[in-house]
Amino acid sequence: MAAPRLGVLVVVGLLVCAVATSGGEQDANLVRNPTFAESGAEGAPAAHWSAIAPDWAPAACRLQRTDDGLRVDAPDEPYAVGGIEQTVTDIEAGRAYAVEAEAECAGIASPARSVMVRLAWLKGGRRLHPAGWLVRGPERAGQQVADVLVRVRFRDVFVAPEDADAACLRLEVKWPGKGRVLWTRASLVPANPPAPRKVTIGTVYFRPRNSTVAKNLDLWSAKIDEAGRRGCDIVCLGEAILKVGTNAGADETAAPIPGPHTKRLGEAARRNHLWVVAGLAERAGGRVYNTAVLLDRAGRLAGTYRKIHLPREEWKKGVTPGQAYPVFETDVGRVAMMICYDWFFPEAAEAFALGGAEILFAPTWGNTLPDSDDGRAEGETVFRVRARDNGLYLVPAVYDGRSMIIDPMGRILAAGKTEGVYTATVDLARRERLPWVGHWRSIGPRDRMPETYGALTRPPARESLP
């Protein structure tokens, strides 16, 4: 896949960065006073560290060096902000550096929202990007102590841009409430570049006509074979693949999952050693669901998603909605599936993204048509926005419009409206920033305000509907 040609910076990172903790790391650590043991001059939180304070002074956190680390709290202002930062020199452009930091959080309602580590590359003392990079984390480090104390760790690997000569490491606290954060250690050390996570994704554009259920199984299995020849690691088929192009009803198309239909598709997945996403009708417990299945490289059922948002064409026929937004760990990354009408509802894609999905597949009977002549947004635009909103790859397989592979910035990497399999090879370790906001996938979830979204979680009130 060609690198994007937009004026943005790209970095590669690891989900888990293995950094040595021997004496060698201590010697290589470019952070001075990494455990905050040395006192600073009067007014400084610790030697070599500077305070981070907001423009509005009453909203500043309190900073205090202790025998155990650097304490940050704000007992009188729950929405205070603050922290510490240090400029690290002797950065070598083009070299990889591992960042680690550890902290203890006591009484912090959401460490993911309130505790952050940020790395900004500098040139001549100026930031190369206003947002820098948020370091992956916090992840829990060890067992929780009592009911309120949680030890957390941040760790990541970044490659210094070609024009960087320094870095600013920031340990930030946002809105601690009545709690406190104790920073205990920070490091920035030269490291090996992170490994890429390449995956070849496929999506199918195909619509059977004048067919039968049995024939459709043959036709879609042949598309899996085509995806195998194209080198796909995972391929997305359409919605209700045994119904489309036939006159069959639910009695003929619906079957248990796992069952005869997944077995047949699984045979194709196994002989091509790839993952398969496919839309089927599921019969379970006296009910019928519109279900997407995930089959692994051995042809086994690895997961299912039952369509949650049902249009009138489905609920009036007795289809039952699903109730969950599962995300599945695979050898190609964390994947999820939604189905057709789900894309009308931004909450669905967001739920999958918050669950950790990196690739969201969308078997879709509906369309990905371009915008109408009068400017009305159609499926192609909406799918691109869903990908961009949530910072994930989105892969619809449709019967009208174009089957597409869309990247986390909303770019269409591959698309087609003639019969076939369309592919793109992507690197899931790649992170790309928006020009001002930064890397949305790491920033957006932290800045959400779910406590204000009550109206989204209640059934519609009669008086609120048009």
C-alpha positions in Angstrom: 0.0 0.0 0.0 1.4 3.4 -1.0 2.1 5.8 1.8 -0.5 8.7 2.1 0.6 11.9 0.4 -1.1 14.3 2.7 0.7 16.8 4.8 0.5 14.8 8.0 3.0 12.9 10.1 3.0 9.2 10.4 4.4 7.0 13.1 4.6 3.3 13.8 4.0 1.9 17.3 3.6 -1.3 19.1 0.7 -2.5 21.3 3.1 -3.8 23.8 6.7 -2.5 23.7 9.3 -4.8 25.3 11.8 -2.5 27.0 14.7 -3.9 29.0 14.6 -3.1 32.7 18.2 -3.9 33.5 20.9 -1.6 34.5 21.6 -1.0 30.8 18.2 0.8 30.5 19.1 3.0 33.4 22.3 4.0 31.7 20.6 4.7 28.4 17.7 6.6 29.9 17.7 10.1 28.4 15.3 11.4 31.1 17.0 13.1 33.9 15.8 12.5 37.5 13.5 9.7 36.2 12.2 8.8 39.7 11.8 12.4 40.9 14.3 11.7 43.8 16.2 15.0 43.3 14.7 18.2 44.6 14.3 21.1 42.2 15.1 24.7 42.7 12.6 26.8 44.6 9.3 26.7 42.7 10.2 23.6 40.6 8.4 20.3 41.2 11.6 18.3 40.9 15.0 18.7 39.5 15.0 18.9 35.6 11.2 18.9 35.5 8.9 21.9 34.9 5.4 22.3 36.0 2.5 22.2 33.6 -0.2 24.7 34.5 -3.3 26.0 32.7 -3.8 29.6 31.7 -6.6 29.9 34.3 -4.6 29.7 37.5 -7.5 28.5 39.8 -7.7 25.4 37.6 -4.2 24.2 38.3 -3.4 21.0 40.1 -1.2 20.9 43.1 2.3 19.3 42.6 4.3 17.8 45.5 7.5 15.8 45.4 7.5 12.9 47.9 9.8 10.1 48.9 7.8 7.9 46.6 7.5 10.1 43.5 5.7 13.2 42.2 2.2 13.7 43.6 -0.5 15.5 41.6 -3.9 16.3 43.0 -6.5 19.1 43.4 -8.7 18.5 46.5 -10.7 21.7 45.9 -11.1 21.7 42.2 -12.3 18.4 40.5 -11.7 19.8 37.0 -8.2 20.9 37.6 -5.3 20.1 35.2 -1.6 19.9 35.5 1.5 17.8 35.6 5.2 18.0 34.7 7.4 18.0 31.6 11.0 17.7 30.6 12.8 18.5 27.4 15.1 15.7 26.3 18.0 16.6 24.0 20.4 14.5 21.9 17.5 13.0 19.9 18.7 11.4 16.7 16.3 11.9 13.7 15.0 8.7 12.3 15.8 6.6 15.4 13.3 4.7 17.4 12.8 5.5 21.1 10.8 3.6 23.8 8.8 5.6 26.3 7.7 4.2 29.6 6.1 5.8 32.6 4.4 4.4 35.8 2.0 5.9 38.3 -0.3 5.1 41.2 -3.8 6.3 40.9 -5.9 6.7 44.0 -9.6 7.6 43.8 -9.3 8.4 40.1 -12.7 7.5 38.5 -11.2 7.0 35.0 -7.4 6.7 34.7 -7.8 6.5 30.9 -9.4 9.9 30.9 -7.4 11.6 33.6 -3.9 10.2 33.3 -1.8 10.7 30.2 1.7 10.6 28.9 2.5 12.6 25.8 5.6 12.8 23.7 6.2 15.8 21.4 9.1 16.0 18.9 10.9 19.3 18.8 13.1 21.2 16.3 14.9 24.3 17.5 12.7 24.3 20.6 9.4 24.3 18.7 6.9 21.5 18.4 6.6 19.7 15.1 3.0 19.0 15.9 0.8 20.8 18.4 -0.7 17.6 19.9 2.3 15.4 19.9 1.7 11.7 20.5 -0.2 10.1 23.3 1.7 7.1 24.7 -0.3 3.8 24.8 -1.9 3.2 28.1 -2.7 3.3 30.9 -2.6 -0.5 31.4 -2.9 -2.0 34.9 0.5 -2.9 36.4 0.1 -5.5 39.1 -2.9 -6.1 41.4 -5.2 -3.4 42.6 -4.5 -2.4 46.1 -7.6 -1.9 48.3 -10.6 -0.4 46.5 -9.0 2.8 45.3 -5.3 2.4 44.5 -4.4 1.3 41.0 -0.9 1.0 39.6 -0.8 1.9 35.9 1.9 1.8 33.2 2.4 3.5 29.9 4.7 2.2 27.2 5.2 2.8 23.5 7.8 3.1 20.7 8.1 6.0 18.4 10.4 6.9 15.5 11.8 10.4 15.6 10.9 12.4 12.5 13.8 13.3 10.1 13.8 16.9 11.3 13.6 16.3 15.1 16.5 17.3 17.4 14.8 17.0 20.8 11.6 15.7 22.5 9.3 17.0 25.2 8.0 14.3 27.6 4.9 15.3 29.5 3.2 13.5 32.4 -0.3 15.0 32.4 -3.3 14.8 34.8 -6.8 16.0 33.8 -9.8 16.3 36.1 -8.6 14.2 39.1 -11.8 14.8 41.1 -11.0 14.0 44.7 -8.3 11.6 43.8 -4.6 11.8 43.3 -1.9 10.6 40.9 1.6 9.7 42.0 4.1 9.5 39.2 6.9 7.1 40.1 9.1 6.6 37.1 9.6 7.8 33.5 12.1 6.8 30.8 13.0 7.5 27.2 15.6 5.1 25.7 16.8 4.2 22.3 15.1 1.1 21.0 14.6 -1.1 18.0 12.0 0.2 15.5 8.6 -1.4 16.0 7.6 -4.3 13.8 4.9 -3.7 11.1 1.6 -5.5 11.4 0.7 -6.1 7.8 -2.6 -7.6 6.8 -4.2 -8.0 3.3 -7.9 -7.3 3.5 -10.4 -8.3 0.8 -14.0 -7.3 0.1 -16.3 -8.8 -2.5 -18.6 -7.1 -4.9 -21.0 -9.7 -6.2 -24.7 -10.2 -6.6 -26.2 -13.6 -7.6 -29.2 -13.5 -9.8 -31.9 -16.2 -10.6 -30.2 -18.5 -8.1 -30.9 -20.9 -5.3 -29.6 -21.4 -1.8 -27.4 -24.3 -2.8 -26.1 -22.5 -5.9 -25.3 -19.4 -3.7 -23.2 -21.5 -1.4 -21.1 -22.6 -4.5 -20.9 -19.1 -5.8 -19.7 -17.5 -2.5 -17.3 -20.3 -1.9 -15.8 -19.5 -5.3 -15.3 -15.9 -4.1 -13.5 -17.1 -1.1 -11.2 -19.1 -3.4 -10.6 -16.0 -5.5 -9.7 -14.1 -2.3 -7.3 -16.9 -1.5 -5.6 -16.5 -4.9 -5.4 -12.8 -4.3 -3.4 -13.4 -1.1 -6.1 -12.2 1.4 -5.7 -12.8 5.1 -9.4 -11.9 5.6 -12.3 -11.3 3.2 -15.8 -9.8 3.7 -18.8 -11.3 1.8 -22.2 -9.7 1.6 -25.3 -9.6 3.8 -27.7 -12.6 3.7 -25.6 -14.3 1.1 -28.0 -17.3 0.8 -31.0 -15.0 0.3 -29.8 -12.5 -2.3 -30.7 -13.4 -5.8 -33.1 -16.2 -4.8 -36.8 -16.4 -3.9 -36.0 -18.4 -0.8 -37.7 -17.5 2.5 -36.5 -17.8 6.1 -37.5 -21.4 6.3 -35.0 -22.3 3.6 -32.2 -19.8 4.3 -32.1 -19.8 8.2 -30.0 -22.5 9.9 -28.3 -23.0 13.2 -24.9 -21.4 13.7 -22.6 -23.3 13.6 -24.4 -25.5 11.1 -24.4 -26.7 7.6 -23.9 -23.3 6.0 -21.0 -22.3 8.1 -19.5 -25.8 7.6 -19.6 -25.3 3.8 -18.1 -21.8 3.9 -15.6 -23.0 6.5 -14.3 -25.6 4.0 -13.5 -22.7 1.6 -11.8 -20.7 4.4 -9.7 -23.7 5.4 -8.5 -24.6 1.9 -7.5 -21.0 1.4 -6.1 -20.5 4.9 -7.9 -17.2 5.4 -10.5 -15.6 7.7 -14.0 -15.1 6.3 -16.8 -12.7 7.3 -20.2 -13.6 5.9 -23.9 -12.6 6.4 -26.3 -15.4 7.1 -29.8 -16.0 8.5 -29.5 -17.7 11.9 -32.2 -20.0 13.4 -31.8 -20.2 17.2 -34.2 -20.9 20.1 -37.3 -20.5 17.9 -36.1 -17.1 16.6 -34.5 -15.8 13.4 -31.6 -13.4 13.5 -29.7 -11.5 10.7 -26.2 -12.7 11.7 -22.6 -12.1 10.5 -20.2 -14.9 11.2 -16.4 -14.9 11.5 -14.7 -18.1 10.3 -11.0 -18.6 11.1 -8.2 -20.0 8.9 -9.1 -23.5 9.8 -12.7 -23.0 8.9 -14.0 -23.0 12.4 -16.6 -20.6 13.8 -14.7 -17.8 15.7 -17.5 -15.4 16.4 -20.9 -14.1 15.5 -22.7 -10.7 15.5 -26.5 -10.4 15.4 -27.7 -7.3 13.7 -29.1 -4.9 16.2 -30.7 -2.1 14.1 -33.5 -3.6 12.1 -35.3 -1.7 9.3 -39.0 -2.3 8.7 -38.3 -4.9 6.0 -36.9 -7.1 8.8 -38.7 -6.4 12.0 -42.1 -6.8 10.2 -41.0 -10.3 9.1 -40.2 -11.3 12.6 -36.5 -11.0 12.7 -35.2 -10.5 16.3 -32.5 -7.9 17.0 -29.2 -8.7 18.6 -28.1 -7.2 21.9 -24.2 -6.9 21.9 -21.3 -5.4 20.1 -18.5 -8.1 20.3 -14.9 -7.6 19.2 -12.8 -10.6 18.3 -9.0 -11.2 18.7 -7.5 -12.7 15.6 -4.1 -13.2 14.1 -4.9 -10.3 11.8 -5.9 -7.9 14.5 -9.0 -7.0 16.5 -12.0 -7.3 14.3 -15.7 -6.6 14.5 -18.8 -6.9 12.3 -21.9 -4.8 11.7 -24.6 -5.3 9.2 -26.2 -2.9 6.7 -28.7 -0.7 8.5 -26.4 -0.5 11.5 -24.3 2.1 9.6 -27.2 4.6 9.8 -26.5 4.8 13.6 -23.1 6.3 14.6 -23.4 4.7 18.0 -22.9 1.2 16.5 -19.5 1.9 15.0 -18.4 3.8 18.1 -19.4 0.9 20.3 -17.1 -1.4 18.3 -14.3 1.1 18.3 -14.5 1.6 22.1 -14.4 -2.2 22.4 -11.0 -2.1 20.6 -11.9 -3.0 17.0 -9.2 -2.1 14.5 -11.1 -3.4 11.4 -14.9 -3.2 11.2 -16.5 -5.3 8.5 -19.9 -4.5 7.1 -21.8 -7.0 5.0 -24.5 -4.7 3.5 -27.5 -5.2 1.3 -27.9 -1.5 1.0 -25.6 0.8 -0.9 -22.4 2.8 -0.9 -23.5 5.1 -3.6 -21.8 8.5 -4.1 -23.5 11.7 -3.0 -26.6 12.6 -5.0 -26.5 15.4 -7.5 -28.3 17.8 -5.1 -25.5 17.1 -2.4 -27.4 14.6 -0.2 -24.9 12.4 1.6 -25.2 8.8 0.5 -23.6 5.5 1.7 -20.1 6.2 0.4 -19.8 9.4 2.4 -21.4 8.0 5.5 -19.1 4.9 5.6 -16.0 7.1 5.2 -17.2 9.3 8.0 -17.8 6.3 10.3 -14.2 5.2 9.6 -12.9 8.7 10.3 -15.0 9.3 13.4 -13.7 6.2 15.0 -10.2 5.8 13.6 -10.6 2.3 12.2 -10.6 0.5 8.9 -14.1 0.0 7.6 -14.8 -2.7 5.0 -18.3 -2.8 3.5 -19.3 -5.5 1.0 -22.4 -4.4 -0.9 -24.8 -5.2 -3.7 -25.2 -1.6 -4.9 -22.6 1.1 -5.2 -19.0 -0.1 -4.5 -17.6 -2.6 -2.1 -14.8 -0.7 -0.4 -11.8 -0.7 2.0 -11.6 2.6 3.9 -8.7 3.6 6.1 -8.9 5.4 9.5 -8.6 8.8 7.9 -11.6 8.1 5.6 -9.6 7.4 2.5 -10.8 4.7 0.1 -7.9 2.3 -0.4 -9.7 -0.1 -2.8 -13.2 -0.2 -4.3 -15.1 -1.7 -7.1 -18.6 -2.1 -8.6 -17.9 -4.9 -11.0 -17.9 -8.5 -9.9 -14.7 -9.5 -8.1 -12.6 -9.3 -5.0 -10.9 -6.0 -4.1 -7.9 -5.9 -1.8 -5.6 -3.6 0.2 -2.6 -4.4 2.3 -2.5 -2.2 5.4 -0.2 -1.9 8.4 -2.2 -1.9 11.6 0.8 -0.6 13.5 0.7 2.6 11.5 -0.7 5.7 13.3 -1.5 8.9 11.5 -2.4 12.3 13.0 -4.9 14.9 12.0 -3.1 18.2 11.3 -4.2 19.9 14.6 -6.1 17.3 16.7 -3.5 14.5 16.6 -4.0 10.8 16.5 -7.8 10.6 16.8 -8.0 6.9 17.9 -6.0 7.7 21.0 -7.5 11.1 21.7 -11.2 10.7 21.0 -12.1 8.1 23.6 -10.3 10.1 26.3 -12.3 13.2 25.4 -15.7 11.6 25.3 -18.2 12.8 27.9 -20.5 9.7 28.3 -22.0 11.0 31.5 -23.7 13.7 29.4 -25.2 11.2 26.9 -28.2 10.1 28.9 -30.6 10.9 26.0 -28.8 8.4 23.8 -29.4 5.5 26.2 -33.2 6.0 26.7 -35.9 4.8 24.4 -37.5 7.6 22.4 -40.1 9.6 24.2 -43.4 10.2 22.3 -43.2 13.9 22.7 -39.7 14.1 21.2 -40.5 12.5 17.9 -41.5 14.4 14.8 
